[in-house]
């Protein structure tokens, strides 16, 4: 075995299973349950926000989630295959026509909101 095959074998054991994350797309509102370790205690903290970007592939895949706290935008980047990522839930589907929603950083008030996905796509929301 060469070096690449050894690395791929090690990485394959660290990947999350296929059905771990629900099918969601850019613009959806999601809940990210993240394990926080404080001393010897461990708790799960929920970060709810708009899914604005996806980057990388394989073990290096990350998602960027943005939310507003006290009229200040907060973005967090979560490694998808991190052992600290407990769960990801889909809260609401949003309709976006771009691959990355970085333009939301400059928006304020009602202009910051995204439309709901069209009514014709209901079968995907129930699945």
DRENZATI-35605 format. One record per atom (N, C-alpha, C): residue number from 1; residue in three letters; chain; x, y, z. Coordinates in pm, 1 decimal. Layout:
BEGIN
   num   residuo   cadena         px         py         pz
   NUM       ala        A          X          Y          Z
...
//
This chain:
BEGIN
   num   residuo   cadena         px         py         pz
     1       unk        A       83.8     -119.2        0.0
     1       unk        A        0.0        0.0        0.0
     1       unk        A       87.7      124.8        0.0
     2       unk        A       45.7      218.7      -82.4
     2       unk        A      122.3      342.7      -85.2
     2       unk        A       66.6      441.2       17.4
     3       unk        A      129.9      553.7       28.5
     3       unk        A       96.3      652.8      130.3
     3       unk        A      -46.4      705.7      114.4
     4       unk        A      -90.7      728.6       -7.8
     4       unk        A     -225.1      780.9      -32.1
     4       unk        A     -332.4      683.9       14.2
     5       unk        A     -313.6      557.1      -10.1
     5       unk        A     -412.2      457.7       32.0
     5       unk        A     -418.8      446.9      184.0
     6       unk        A     -305.8      460.6      250.6
     6       unk        A     -304.1      456.5      396.7
     6       unk        A     -380.4      576.0      453.1
     7       unk        A     -355.9      694.4      398.7
     7       unk        A     -424.9      815.0      445.3
     7       unk        A     -574.5      803.7      419.1
     8       unk        A     -614.5      757.0      301.5
     8       unk        A     -756.3      741.9      270.5
     8       unk        A     -823.8      641.4      363.8
     9       unk        A     -752.8      536.1      401.4
     9       unk        A     -807.9      437.5      493.9
     9       unk        A     -830.9      495.3      633.0
    10       unk        A     -738.2      578.3      678.8
    10       unk        A     -752.9      641.9      810.0
    10       unk        A     -866.9      742.9      807.8
    11       unk        A     -874.2      821.8      701.7
    11       unk        A     -978.7      924.4      690.5
    11       unk        A    -1116.6      860.3      678.7
    12       unk        A    -1127.7      748.5      609.3
    12       unk        A    -1258.0      682.8      591.3
    12       unk        A    -1318.6      640.4      724.9
    13       unk        A    -1236.9      607.7      821.9
    13       unk        A    -1288.3      570.4      952.8
    13       unk        A    -1337.8      688.2     1034.3
    14       unk        A    -1299.3      810.1      995.9
    14       unk        A    -1339.0      929.1     1070.9
    14       unk        A    -1457.6     1001.9     1010.0
    15       unk        A    -1500.0      963.1      890.7
    15       unk        A    -1613.5     1028.7      826.4
    15       unk        A    -1743.9      991.5      895.6
    16       unk        A    -1837.0     1086.4      899.7
    16       unk        A    -1969.8     1059.3      955.2
    16       unk        A    -2047.0      971.1      857.0
    17       unk        A    -2145.7      894.5      905.8
    17       unk        A    -2223.4      809.8      815.2
    17       unk        A    -2303.2      892.7      714.5
    18       unk        A    -2345.0      827.9      607.4
    18       unk        A    -2410.2      895.8      495.1
    18       unk        A    -2537.0      970.9      535.5
    19       unk        A    -2621.9      913.7      619.5
    19       unk        A    -2748.6      975.9      655.7
    19       unk        A    -2740.9     1066.6      777.6
    20       unk        A    -2621.7     1106.3      818.9
    20       unk        A    -2605.4     1187.1      939.6
    20       unk        A    -2670.8     1324.0      924.9
    21       unk        A    -2645.7     1390.0      813.3
    21       unk        A    -2701.8     1523.0      791.0
    21       unk        A    -2821.8     1513.6      698.3
    22       unk        A    -2930.0     1583.5      730.0
    22       unk        A    -3044.2     1583.6      639.3
    22       unk        A    -3009.5     1657.9      510.0
    23       unk        A    -3089.6     1638.2      408.9
    23       unk        A    -3067.6     1707.8      282.0
    23       unk        A    -3115.9     1851.5      297.1
    24       unk        A    -3024.8     1945.5      293.6
    24       unk        A    -3061.7     2085.9      296.2
    24       unk        A    -2973.1     2161.3      199.6
    25       unk        A    -3017.8     2280.4      162.1
    25       unk        A    -2945.0     2358.1       62.8
    25       unk        A    -2919.6     2498.2      116.2
    26       unk        A    -2846.8     2574.4       40.0
    26       unk        A    -2812.4     2710.8       77.9
    26       unk        A    -2940.4     2792.2       96.4
    27       unk        A    -2946.5     2869.5      203.5
    27       unk        A    -3063.0     2952.2      231.5
    27       unk        A    -3156.5     2891.8      333.6
    28       unk        A    -3139.0     2764.3      366.8
    28       unk        A    -3224.6     2699.8      466.4
    28       unk        A    -3182.5     2742.9      606.7
    29       unk        A    -3278.8     2744.3      697.4
    29       unk        A    -3249.4     2770.2      837.9
    29       unk        A    -3227.8     2635.7      905.7
    30       unk        A    -3115.8     2622.3      974.8
    30       unk        A    -3081.5     2494.0     1035.5
    30       unk        A    -3043.4     2512.3     1181.6
    31       unk        A    -3059.4     2406.1     1259.3
    31       unk        A    -3011.5     2398.3     1397.1
    31       unk        A    -2887.2     2311.5     1397.2
    32       unk        A    -2777.0     2364.0     1447.4
    32       unk        A    -2653.8     2287.2     1459.5
    32       unk        A    -2631.3     2259.8     1607.6
    33       unk        A    -2635.2     2133.7     1647.3
    33       unk        A    -2612.3     2093.1     1785.6
    33       unk        A    -2463.3     2061.1     1799.6
    34       unk        A    -2394.0     2140.7     1880.8
    34       unk        A    -2248.9     2130.7     1892.6
    34       unk        A    -2211.4     2103.0     2037.4
    35       unk        A    -2125.7     2005.6     2060.1
    35       unk        A    -2083.2     1971.1     2195.9
    35       unk        A    -1980.5     2072.4     2245.1
    36       unk        A    -2006.9     2126.5     2362.9
    36       unk        A    -1915.5     2221.1     2426.0
    36       unk        A    -1857.1     2152.5     2548.4
    37       unk        A    -1724.6     2154.7     2561.1
    37       unk        A    -1658.3     2092.2     2675.4
    37       unk        A    -1598.7     2202.8     2761.0
    38       unk        A    -1647.2     2212.1     2885.8
    38       unk        A    -1598.6     2312.3     2980.6
    38       unk        A    -1544.0     2238.7     3102.3
    39       unk        A    -1414.8     2230.7     3111.1
    39       unk        A    -1353.0     2155.2     3220.2
    39       unk        A    -1382.9     2007.8     3205.0
    40       unk        A    -1449.4     1950.3     3305.2
    40       unk        A    -1485.7     1809.2     3296.6
    40       unk        A    -1632.4     1791.1     3260.0
    41       unk        A    -1704.3     1900.9     3234.2
    41       unk        A    -1845.0     1892.9     3195.4
    41       unk        A    -1858.8     1902.6     3044.0
    42       unk        A    -1962.6     1839.4     2994.1
    42       unk        A    -1991.3     1845.5     2850.6
    42       unk        A    -2139.5     1875.8     2832.7
    43       unk        A    -2169.9     1969.2     2742.5
    43       unk        A    -2308.8     2001.9     2713.4
    43       unk        A    -2324.0     2025.2     2564.2
    44       unk        A    -2448.3     2026.4     2518.6
    44       unk        A    -2476.6     2048.6     2376.8
    44       unk        A    -2537.9     2187.0     2362.3
    45       unk        A    -2479.1     2267.8     2275.9
    45       unk        A    -2528.4     2402.1     2249.9
    45       unk        A    -2586.4     2406.1     2109.0
    46       unk        A    -2702.7     2469.1     2094.4
    46       unk        A    -2769.9     2476.1     1965.1
    46       unk        A    -2742.9     2612.2     1903.0
    47       unk        A    -2697.7     2611.8     1778.6
    47       unk        A    -2673.7     2734.7     1703.0
    47       unk        A    -2770.2     2732.4     1586.1
    48       unk        A    -2871.5     2820.7     1588.4
    48       unk        A    -2970.8     2824.9     1480.9
    48       unk        A    -2942.5     2945.0     1393.1
    49       unk        A    -2936.7     2920.4     1261.3
    49       unk        A    -2911.0     3029.8     1169.3
    49       unk        A    -2931.8     2986.7     1026.5
    50       unk        A    -2901.1     3078.0      935.2
    50       unk        A    -2916.8     3053.8      792.1
    50       unk        A    -2788.8     2991.7      738.0
    51       unk        A    -2805.1     2885.2      664.7
    51       unk        A    -2694.2     2813.7      602.0
    51       unk        A    -2651.9     2894.2      480.0
    52       unk        A    -2534.1     2961.5      487.2
    52       unk        A    -2496.5     3052.9      379.9
    52       unk        A    -2384.5     3001.8      290.3
    53       unk        A    -2306.4     2902.9      333.6
    53       unk        A    -2195.3     2857.6      249.9
    53       unk        A    -2154.8     2715.7      286.6
    54       unk        A    -2100.9     2648.7      186.6
    54       unk        A    -2048.7     2513.7      202.1
    54       unk        A    -1912.7     2512.3      133.7
    55       unk        A    -1814.6     2448.5      195.5
    55       unk        A    -1679.0     2454.5      142.0
    55       unk        A    -1609.0     2321.6      163.4
    56       unk        A    -1523.4     2284.6       73.7
    56       unk        A    -1442.8     2164.8       88.3
    56       unk        A    -1518.5     2038.2       53.1
    57       unk        A    -1449.7     1925.6       68.3
    57       unk        A    -1511.6     1795.7       44.3
    57       unk        A    -1440.5     1692.6      129.6
    58       unk        A    -1507.8     1581.1      148.2
    58       unk        A    -1449.7     1475.1      229.0
    58       unk        A    -1437.9     1516.9      374.2
    59       unk        A    -1325.0     1484.8      434.8
    59       unk        A    -1303.5     1514.6      576.4
    59       unk        A    -1291.0     1664.9      600.7
    60       unk        A    -1258.5     1742.1      498.8
    60       unk        A    -1237.2     1886.3      513.0
    60       unk        A    -1362.2     1969.1      487.2
    61       unk        A    -1477.3     1907.4      472.7
    61       unk        A    -1600.5     1979.8      440.1
    61       unk        A    -1646.0     2063.1      559.7
    62       unk        A    -1680.3     2189.8      534.0
    62       unk        A    -1730.6     2279.0      637.5
    62       unk        A    -1858.1     2347.1      589.9
    63       unk        A    -1941.6     2387.4      686.4
    63       unk        A    -2059.8     2466.0      655.6
    63       unk        A    -2053.0     2594.9      736.3
    64       unk        A    -2102.5     2703.7      678.1
    64       unk        A    -2104.7     2833.2      744.3
    64       unk        A    -2249.3     2868.9      773.3
    65       unk        A    -2276.2     2902.2      899.7
    65       unk        A    -2411.1     2934.8      943.6
    65       unk        A    -2407.3     3075.4     1003.4
    66       unk        A    -2506.1     3156.9      964.7
    66       unk        A    -2511.9     3296.6     1009.6
    66       unk        A    -2641.5     3322.7     1083.2
    67       unk        A    -2632.1     3394.5     1194.6
    67       unk        A    -2751.3     3437.8     1266.6
    67       unk        A    -2728.0     3577.0     1323.5
    68       unk        A    -2836.7     3639.2     1369.4
    68       unk        A    -2829.8     3774.4     1422.5
    68       unk        A    -2851.4     3768.7     1573.8
    69       unk        A    -2758.6     3824.9     1649.0
    69       unk        A    -2768.2     3830.7     1794.4
    69       unk        A    -2749.7     3976.2     1835.4
    70       unk        A    -2851.8     4034.8     1898.4
    70       unk        A    -2847.8     4173.6     1944.5
    70       unk        A    -2809.0     4268.2     1830.7
    71       unk        A    -2875.2     4254.3     1717.0
    71       unk        A    -2851.7     4335.7     1596.4
    71       unk        A    -2708.6     4329.7     1545.9
    72       unk        A    -2639.5     4221.6     1575.7
    72       unk        A    -2503.1     4199.9     1528.0
    72       unk        A    -2498.5     4063.7     1460.2
    73       unk        A    -2441.4     4057.2     1340.9
    73       unk        A    -2432.4     3930.9     1269.2
    73       unk        A    -2322.6     3842.6     1327.0
    74       unk        A    -2354.9     3714.6     1347.1
    74       unk        A    -2258.2     3619.0     1399.3
    74       unk        A    -2253.3     3501.1     1302.3
    75       unk        A    -2134.7     3470.1     1254.9
    75       unk        A    -2116.6     3355.5     1165.6
    75       unk        A    -2026.1     3254.1     1232.5
    76       unk        A    -2062.2     3126.5     1217.7
    76       unk        A    -1976.4     3019.5     1267.0
    76       unk        A    -1952.7     2920.1     1155.5
    77       unk        A    -1832.4     2870.1     1150.7
    77       unk        A    -1794.8     2768.7     1053.0
    77       unk        A    -1782.5     2636.7     1128.3
    78       unk        A    -1859.7     2536.5     1085.3
    78       unk        A    -1860.7     2406.4     1150.9
    78       unk        A    -1799.2     2301.4     1059.4
    79       unk        A    -1698.9     2227.7     1107.0
    79       unk        A    -1650.9     2112.1     1030.7
    79       unk        A    -1756.8     2001.8     1037.0
    80       unk        A    -1800.0     1953.2      923.6
    80       unk        A    -1910.4     1857.2      917.2
    80       unk        A    -1873.3     1725.2      983.5
    81       unk        A    -1751.3     1680.9      968.5
    81       unk        A    -1711.4     1549.5     1018.5
    81       unk        A    -1641.0     1556.8     1154.3
    82       unk        A    -1658.1     1667.1     1226.0
    82       unk        A    -1599.5     1681.2     1358.5
    82       unk        A    -1673.7     1592.6     1458.3
    83       unk        A    -1602.4     1530.1     1551.4
    83       unk        A    -1670.5     1450.4     1653.7
    83       unk        A    -1752.3     1537.0     1749.6
    84       unk        A    -1728.6     1666.5     1753.7
    84       unk        A    -1805.4     1755.8     1840.6
    84       unk        A    -1940.0     1795.3     1781.0
    85       unk        A    -1959.2     1774.9     1654.4
    85       unk        A    -2086.8     1804.8     1590.5
    85       unk        A    -2183.7     1691.6     1623.2
    86       unk        A    -2284.1     1721.1     1706.5
    86       unk        A    -2374.7     1617.1     1754.0
    86       unk        A    -2486.2     1589.2     1654.2
    87       unk        A    -2549.1     1695.1     1602.6
    87       unk        A    -2665.9     1675.8     1516.9
    87       unk        A    -2691.1     1802.3     1437.7
    88       unk        A    -2749.5     1787.1     1318.0
    88       unk        A    -2791.6     1900.2     1236.5
    88       unk        A    -2937.1     1876.2     1197.8
    89       unk        A    -3023.0     1975.9     1225.4
    89       unk        A    -3165.3     1963.3     1194.3
    89       unk        A    -3208.2     2074.2     1100.1
    90       unk        A    -3298.8     2041.8     1010.6
    90       unk        A    -3356.1     2139.6      919.3
    90       unk        A    -3477.9     2201.8      985.6
    91       unk        A    -3480.1     2335.4      995.5
    91       unk        A    -3590.6     2405.7     1059.5
    91       unk        A    -3687.0     2460.8      954.4
    92       unk        A    -3632.1     2526.8      852.4
    92       unk        A    -3715.0     2595.0      753.6
    92       unk        A    -3639.9     2599.7      621.6
    93       unk        A    -3711.0     2578.7      513.6
    93       unk        A    -3649.4     2585.0      381.1
    93       unk        A    -3654.9     2727.1      328.0
    94       unk        A    -3543.9     2773.2      273.5
    94       unk        A    -3537.9     2906.5      214.5
    94       unk        A    -3510.1     2895.1       65.6
    95       unk        A    -3549.4     2996.0       -7.2
    95       unk        A    -3532.6     2994.7     -152.3
    95       unk        A    -3416.7     3086.1     -188.5
    96       unk        A    -3307.2     3028.4     -233.8
    96       unk        A    -3190.6     3105.8     -274.3
    96       unk        A    -3150.1     3062.7     -414.2
    97       unk        A    -3104.2     3157.8     -492.6
    97       unk        A    -3065.3     3127.1     -629.9
    97       unk        A    -2914.3     3141.1     -650.3
    98       unk        A    -2841.8     3141.8     -541.6
    98       unk        A    -2696.0     3152.3     -548.2
    98       unk        A    -2632.6     3039.1     -468.5
    99       unk        A    -2505.9     3015.8     -492.8
    99       unk        A    -2434.7     2909.2     -424.4
    99       unk        A    -2385.3     2952.6     -287.0
   100       unk        A    -2358.3     3081.8     -270.4
   100       unk        A    -2313.6     3134.7     -142.2
   100       unk        A    -2387.1     3265.9     -116.9
   101       unk        A    -2431.0     3286.0        5.0
   101       unk        A    -2515.0     3401.7       37.1
   101       unk        A    -2439.5     3506.4      118.0
   102       unk        A    -2319.2     3539.7       76.6
   102       unk        A    -2239.7     3638.0      148.9
   102       unk        A    -2299.7     3777.5      140.0
   103       unk        A    -2387.7     3801.8       43.1
   103       unk        A    -2448.8     3933.5       30.6
   103       unk        A    -2541.5     3964.7      148.6
   104       unk        A    -2580.4     3863.6      227.1
   104       unk        A    -2665.4     3888.3      343.6
   104       unk        A    -2591.7     3967.6      451.3
   105       unk        A    -2459.7     3971.6      444.7
   105       unk        A    -2381.8     4044.7      544.2
   105       unk        A    -2410.7     4195.2      539.2
   106       unk        A    -2442.3     4247.5      421.8
   106       unk        A    -2466.7     4391.0      406.7
   106       unk        A    -2613.2     4428.2      422.7
   107       unk        A    -2701.5     4330.8      438.9
   107       unk        A    -2844.7     4358.6      446.8
   107       unk        A    -2887.0     4386.0      590.4
   108       unk        A    -2992.6     4468.3      606.1
   108       unk        A    -3046.3     4501.0      737.2
   108       unk        A    -3197.0     4487.2      735.8
   109       unk        A    -3254.4     4458.8      850.0
   109       unk        A    -3398.8     4456.7      865.2
   109       unk        A    -3466.8     4350.8      780.2
   110       unk        A    -3577.6     4389.5      716.1
   110       unk        A    -3655.6     4294.3      638.3
   110       unk        A    -3583.2     4249.3      512.0
   111       unk        A    -3489.1     4327.6      463.5
   111       unk        A    -3413.5     4289.6      344.5
   111       unk        A    -3324.1     4169.7      371.9
   112       unk        A    -3302.9     4138.6      498.5
   112       unk        A    -3217.6     4026.1      537.1
   112       unk        A    -3289.2     3893.0      521.4
   113       unk        A    -3423.0     3895.0      519.0
   113       unk        A    -3499.6     3770.7      514.4
   113       unk        A    -3495.4     3706.5      376.5
   114       unk        A    -3506.7     3574.4      375.6
   114       unk        A    -3515.2     3499.1      250.6
   114       unk        A    -3657.7     3449.1      233.4
   115       unk        A    -3698.6     3434.3      108.5
   115       unk        A    -3832.3     3380.7       81.5
   115       unk        A    -3837.9     3234.0      120.5
   116       unk        A    -3958.8     3186.6      151.6
   116       unk        A    -3980.0     3042.8      167.6
   116       unk        A    -3972.0     2977.7       31.3
   117       unk        A    -3937.4     2851.4       31.3
   117       unk        A    -3930.6     2780.2      -94.9
   117       unk        A    -4070.9     2767.4     -153.2
   118       unk        A    -4081.1     2760.8     -284.3
   118       unk        A    -4211.2     2761.5     -350.8
   118       unk        A    -4298.6     2645.4     -308.8
   119       unk        A    -4429.2     2665.1     -317.2
   119       unk        A    -4524.1     2563.8     -273.6
   119       unk        A    -4517.5     2436.4     -356.5
   120       unk        A    -4468.7     2442.6     -476.6
   120       unk        A    -4461.2     2325.1     -562.7
   120       unk        A    -4358.7     2222.9     -515.6
   121       unk        A    -4274.9     2258.3     -419.1
   121       unk        A    -4169.9     2166.5     -372.6
   121       unk        A    -4204.8     2103.0     -239.4
   122       unk        A    -4333.0     2086.3     -209.8
   122       unk        A    -4374.9     2032.5      -79.9
   122       unk        A    -4329.2     1888.7      -57.1
   123       unk        A    -4323.2     1806.5     -161.7
   123       unk        A    -4288.7     1666.5     -142.0
   123       unk        A    -4148.2     1650.2      -87.6
   124       unk        A    -4058.4     1744.9     -116.0
   124       unk        A    -3922.6     1736.8      -64.1
   124       unk        A    -3918.8     1774.5       84.2
   125       unk        A    -4005.7     1865.1      126.3
   125       unk        A    -4008.0     1908.3      265.5
   125       unk        A    -4064.3     1800.2      357.2
   126       unk        A    -4155.0     1718.6      308.1
   126       unk        A    -4212.4     1614.5      392.0
   126       unk        A    -4121.1     1494.1      405.6
   127       unk        A    -4032.6     1475.7      311.6
   127       unk        A    -3943.9     1358.2      314.5
   127       unk        A    -3835.1     1370.4      417.7
//
